Amino acid sequence: MLWSGWGDPAKAAGLPEPVLTLLREVLGVREPAGPPATFGEVRLNAAALSPLVLSDLGEAVGAEHVRFDDDARIRHTRGKSTPDLLRMRAGDGSDAPDAVLLPGSHHEVLEVLRVCARHRVAVVPFGGGTSVVGGLVASRDGFAGVVALDLARLDRLLSVDAESMVAGLEPGLRAPQAERLLAGHGLTLGHFPQSYEYATLGGFAAARSSGQASAGYGRFDDMVVGVTVATPRGAMEFGRAPRSAAGPDLRHLVLGSEGAFGVITSLRLRVREAPAVKVYEGWRFPSFAAGTAALRRLVQAGPAPTVLRLSDETETAVGLAKPGELGELDGLQSGGGCLAVVGYEGDAGDVAYRRERADGILSEMGGVPLGPEPGEAWARGRFGAPYLRDALLSAGAVVETVETACFWSGIPRLYDAVRQALAATLTSGPGYAPLVMCHVSHVYGTGASLYFTVVAAQIGDPVEQWATAKAAVSEAIGLAGGTISHHHGVGTDHREAFAAEIGELGVDILRAVKERLDPAGILNPGVLIR
């Protein structure tokens, strides 16, 4: 993973000339005054851990698995939000951990937590490092230091129960590794978020991830049937049956807890048979409202496609629905409107049945079939948008995403509220309004998720510029009845809005859980709750 950007540096994408023209002439973007910092120019604070603490940590995981060199510290600094990347590109490594630990077992994770609780060292559980909500920056107040607990060595497929369609896996597995291991048994998770190439199974669970094929496979928290967790007070294991009426489901204390209550050390996940057939195609709708109505009708009538997403007019015109072909700024060369991507995965009979059913509904709702090319183009470029963000930052733009969700009846109000908040706070001058794009990314019988991408000219300090916009958008989401996060999580960026969303009593409940599981408060302090 590139330390100051996304993914493989060899895959860095340039910007087509039509996009550069759009940035200059429509958004007022100008090249930055100077180049980004190099790796050797990143400023790090001196490591704060004492020799005694380092010795005790070495006994817990093995001295060779305690790293405090600059390379390890920089590569475990923050996540991959736009503010995170802007700070790294400015050479600011002030949030770097004092050491990086690589435990190799559940027992070693428990030992690390005991050592850190004894010495009051904050612990940041670290998977793929892909958080975009400030989920990897622990508060140092009152602590002797901060360590990143990298779970990369916990990377095994533990078991496959083909009869129950359940697999046991360790949390440090990156998604592609997990898919390769499961493919050897003819199985898949079917979980393909945009972070797929680098994110880990533990991270998916800790942040309640949702993949691009969620219409067919469900969210990641739907897949978790069992979980083992290490805490400073000992281990917890939940999930002995598919469903249970034996009290509240304590798995949900862990799912979405972002490492604040414990460290996931193994997962039991529902798996599916690997699909024999994959079909992706495009549909055009005359407006975002018409397309949204069609998606609602389709998902409520069922059976749902595996992939179902809808770009608004702006995202369709710019071509962001097909990142690999960005620059075709002509609304699919077909008269504008909105692009829907509809995908089917399964055996041939199942795909044919669902496709025939969906075709009838989408046509009845005003959709025009575009054939396989738009869907296949989306599938080819589905993991490419983060690389595009790096190129836009280098060109002098500020670019970031906002995601939320609400019930179907509230979608128009939420859509307008977020767009207006972004336009009001990121307009850089006369005639230079930001480019605000949106798509419906996940659908349910009762509602949907909206995923916004905004591009604007950098004005002054872009970190502060985005902080102002983010505060306005968070307020707008709350007032419009949306949730502060559908699948990115809370981290530190959404903490205050999350507290407002669940109320004072809800926050007190979470604080009580944390105090019981983590009395010294060492687990990701400042993340999720204060």
N, C-alpha and C positions, 0 to 999 in steps of 0.2 A: 504494500500500500504506500503510495506517495505520501511523504510526510507533510507536505503543504498543499495537498490537493486530493483528488480522488483516484484510487485504483492504480493500474499499471501505467507508469510514465510512458511506455512505448505506445500506448493507445491514446495518447493525448490528441484531441481533435482541434483542428483549426476552424476558423469561421469563414463560411462562403461569403463572397463579395456582396450578395444581396443583404445578408445579415449585417455586415459591416456598414453598409449604406443606411440600413434602418437605424442602427445604433447612432450614427453620426447625425443624420438629417431629421429623424423623427424624434429620437429621445435626447439628443444633445450630448451624447457620450463623447468624452475626450480621453485620450490615452493618459495613463497615470504619469506623474512627474518623474518617477524613477522605477527601476526594475525591482521585483520582489527580492527579499533577503535570500541568500544562499544558505545551505545547511550549516556551514561553518560560521555564519553570522547570527545564528539564533542565540539569544541571550538567556542563559539559565541561571537560576539562583543556586547557591552552593547547597549540596545535599545536606540535610539536617539530621540524619539518623546517626546515633552514637555507635561506636564499635560494639558495645554490648548488645544493642538491638540487632545489628547486622549479624552478630554471632548467633543469637537466638533464632533469627529467621533462617540462617544457614542450616542450623540443626533441624529446623522444621521441614525444609524442602531440599536440602543439599546445597552446599556453598556454590556449586556451579550453576545453580538455578536462581541465584540472587544477582541481579545485574544492576549496576548503578553507573554505567558508562553513558556518555552523552547520546550515543545512537539510540540506545534502549529508552532513555528518558524522553528524548524528543519524539520518538515514534509512539509513545504512550501519553502524549500531551493532548488533552481535549478530544473532541470528536470531529465531525465533518459538517457542522453547520456553516453557513456563510460567515458569521462572526468568528467562529473558530479558525476558519481558513484565512480570513483577513488578518487576524492577530499573528498567525504563523508566518504569513507572507511579509508581515512587518518585522519579523525577527523576535517576536515576543514569546518566549518560552517560560514565562513566570509561573504558569500552572503545572509545570512538569512535576511528575512524582519524584520522590527522593530515591526510590529504587523500584525495580520491576521484579516481581516474584513469579516463578513458573512452577506451581505445584503439579504433581503427577498423579494424585489420587484424592479421593474424598477425605481420607485420614489426614493427608498433608494440608488440605484446606482448613480442616478443623484446627490443626496445630497452629497454622498461621494466624487464625482468628484469635486463638487463646493468647499467643505471644503479643499480638497487636493490642488486644484489650488490656493486657497486663502493663504494657509500656505506653498506652494511649497513643497509638499510631493509627491514623485514618486509613481505611482500605477501600480502594475503588475497584470493584470487579470489572474485568476487561475482557471482552470477547473479540469482535472484529473491529472495534473502534469506530463504528459507523453512526453513533448517536448524533442527531441533529437538533437536540433540545438542551444542550449543556449537561448531559447526563454523566459526564466523565470528569467533572471538575468538583473535587471535594473541598469543603471549607476547612481551612487549616486552624481556625480559631480554637485554642485550647488543646491542640494536639502536638505531639513531639515530632510529627512528620507525616508524610503521606506515601503510601505504596500503591502501585498498580498490581492487581492480582490477575495476571494473564493466564487464562485457562486453556491455552493452546495445546498443552500436553494431554488434556483430557479429551481425547479425540477418537474414541473407539465405538464401534457398533457392538453393544453388549449382548443383545439377544434378539431373536426374531420368533414371534409366536404367530405362525402363518394361519393357524386355525382361528385365533382371535383377531388377526390383522393388527397386531401391536408389536412395536419394535422398541427395544431399550437402547438409548444412545447417550453419549456423554456430551456435555454442553459446549466444549471447545471445538466441536466439529463445525467447520464452515459448511454452508449449505451445499455447495457443489460436491464436497467430500461426502457428505451424508447421502446425497443422491446417487453418487457412484457406488457406495457401499450397499445401499438398498437395491439398486439396479441389479446387483449380483443375485438377488433373490426375486427379481421380477416385480419389485415394489417401488413406490414413490411416496413422498410426502405431499407433493403438489403445491409446495409453498415457494413462490417466486416473486418476492418483493423487489423493488428497484435496487436494493442493497445486496441482492442475492449472491453476487460473486465474492463478497467479503464478510458478510454478517454471519454470526454463529447461531446454533440452535439455542444456546442459553440466552443470548441476546434477544432472539425472537420471543422467547417465553417471558423474559423480564420486562419487555416493553409492549407486550400484547400486539405483536406484529400482524399485519394483514398482507397477503400476497396478491399479485395481479390476477391470479386465477381463483380468487376467494369465492366467486359466485358458484363455482363447482366444488372446490375442495374445502371451503370454510377458512376462517381465520386460524392463526396458529394456536390461540388459546382453546379453540374447538378441538385441536388435535391432541392436547396434553391430557392423557388419562392418568398419569402418575408422575410424581416428582420427588426427588430427594434433595434436601437443602442442608447446608452447614451453617450454623449460627455460632456466635460466641458462647452461647449456653449449651450447645450440643446439636445433634442432628434431628431433623424432622423428615418424615416420609408420609406422603399422602397419596391416596388413589388406589384402593384395593378392589374396586369394581367399576364398571362403566358409569353407573349412576348409583347414588345412595341417598337414603333419607335419614342417615345417622348424623343429624345436626347440620350446621352450615358446612359448605364445601371449602375446606381450608386450603385446597390448591389455589384458590383465588386470593389468598393472602400473599402468595408468591408471584402469581401471574400479574404483571404490571407493577411489581414493587421495585424494579430497577436497582436491585442490589441493596436497598435500604434496610431490608429485614433479614437477609441471608444470602448465601451464595449457592446457586443451583449447581449440583454436582452430578446429577443424572436425570434423565427424562424417559418416561414411557409414552410413546406417541402412536396415535392411530395412523396407520398407513393404508394406502390403496394399491391396487394392481397398476403397474405401469401401463399407460394408455397405448393401444395399438395404433390408434388413428388420432391425428391432430389436424384440425381445420380452423384457419383464421380467415375472416373476411370483413369487408367494410360495408357500411350502410350510410347513406346521406339523409339527413333530416333538414327541413327548411329552417328550423330555429332550435335554440337550446331548449326552449320550453316544450316544443313538440317532441324533441328527442327524449327529454326527461320523462314526459308522459308515456312514451313508448316503452322505455326501460321499466317504469313502474308497472305498467300493464303486463309486460312479459314476465317479470320476476314474481308478480302476484299470481298470475295464471299458471306458471310453471309448465313443464320442468325448465329450470334455468339453464342457459349455456354455462360453460366453464369460465369463460372470460366475457365480461360485459362492461364496457366503458364508453363514455361519450364526451367528446371535446366540444367546447363552446365555439362560437363563430371566430373569435380571435385566435384561439389555439389551433383551430383547423386552418385558418388562413396562413398563419405563420409556419405551419408544418410541424409543430412540436409533438404532435401525436406520432410522428415518424422521425425521431431524432437522427437516424442515420441518413435521412434525406432532407435535413433542414436546409432551407434556402429556396424551396419551391413555394414561393409566397403567393400562390394563386388559388387557394381553396380547393385543392385537389384537381385543378384545371377543369372543374365541372360546375361552375356557377355558384360557388360559395356554399353556404349552409354549414351544417355541423356533421363531423365524422363520428360514427359509432364503430367500435371494433367489437366484433362478436366472435368468440372462439369456442370450439368444442373439442373435448378430449375424452377418449374412451374406446370401447370396441366399436366396430363398424356399424352394427345394428343400433346401438344406443346413440351414436353420433347422428346417424341418419334420421332417427325418430325425433330427437330434440331439434335438429336443424329444420326439419319440415314444419314442426310445430311453431318454432320461432319465426320462420320466414312468413308464415301466415299472419301472425300477430304484428310483426314489424311492418309488413306491407299495408295491413289494415290501418295502422297508425300513421301512415304517410311516409314511411321509409322507402328509399330507393336503393336496391342492391347495387353494389359497386364491384362485386367479384372478389377474388382472393387477394389481389395485389395490395390494397391498403392494409388488410389484416396481416399479411405476411411481412410487409415493410415494418409495421409496428413490432412484430415478433422479432425481427432481425435487430431492431434498434432499442429494444425494451430496457436494456441496462445501460444505455449510452448517455442519458441526460446529465448525470453528474459530471461526466467529462466535458460536456458542453458548458456547464457552469464555470469550470476552471478557465475555459477560453474567454468567457464573457467577463470574468473578473480581471483577467489580464488585459482585456481591451478597455477597461475603465468603467464597466457597468457594476452596479450592485444588483445581484440576482439571488432570490431566495424563494422558498416555498412556504405555503400555509395550508394546513389541512384541518378539516372539521367534519361534522356530520350532524344530521337532525332527521326528524320525521319528514315524510314526503310533503306534507302540507306546508312545512316551513321552508322548503328548499328555495323558492323564489326570494323570500325575504332575506335569508341567510346569504344567498348569492349576491344580492344587491348590496347588502351591508358590508361585506368584506371588500368588494370592488370599490365602493365609495371610500372606505377607510384607507385603502392603499393609494387611491388617486389623490386624496386630500393630503396625505403625508409625504408622498414621494414625487410630486410634481416639482420639477427642478427649475422651472422658469416659464415665461410666456411661450406657449406653444409646445412645451416639452412635458407632457403628461407621461406617466409610466405606462409600460405595456403590461396589462394584466390579463392573464390567460387562466382558464379553468377547465377541469374535466370531472365528471362523475367517475370516481375510481372504484367504488365498492357499493354493491346494492343488496338490499334486504327486502323482505315483504313489507316492512314498516317504514323504511327510510333509506337514506343513501349518504355516502361520503362525498364531499367536495374537496378537490385538490387544486390549489391555486399556485401559479408560478408568476412572479412579478420581476420585471427588468426595468431598471431606471438608471439615469446617470448618477455617478458618485459625486456627492456634493460635500465638501469638508471632510469630516471624519466619517467614513462609511459605516463603521461599527455603531457610532451614535446615531447616524442617519437611520439605520435599520432598527435600532432599539426604539426610536420614536415611533416608527411605523408599526412595529410589533405590538407596542403598548396600545395603540389605537385599534389595531385589528383584534387583539384579544378582548378589548372592551366591546367592540362591535359584535363579536361572536357571542359573548355572554348576553348582550341585550337582545340579540336576534334569536336566542333560544338554542344555539348550537353548543356542542361540546368542544372544549379547548383542544382536544386531540382525539382523533379516531384511531391512529396507529403509530404515531411517532413517539408517544409517551409524554411524560411530564418534565423530567430532568430538573434543571433550575430555571429554564426559560419560562415554563408554564406554571411554576409552583404557586404563584400568587393567584393566578386565574383559576387554577385547580382548587385552591382553598375556597375561593368564592363559589365555585361550582358545587362542591360537596357540603359546604356550610361548616360553621364552627364546631358543631358536634361531630361531624364526620372527621374533621382534622383531629379532634381529641381522641377519637377511636384509633386512628392510625398512629398517633403518638403513643398511646397506651400499648399497642402491639410492639412498636419499636423499643420502648423502654423495657418490656418484658423479654424480648429476644436479644436485645443489644444494649444492655444497661450502660455501657461506657460510650455508646453513640458513635462507634468507630466505623460503621458500615455506610459508606457513601454519604457522609454528613452534608446536609444542605440540599440533597437531591430528594425530590418528591414532597417532603415536608420540612419545615424548619425545626 
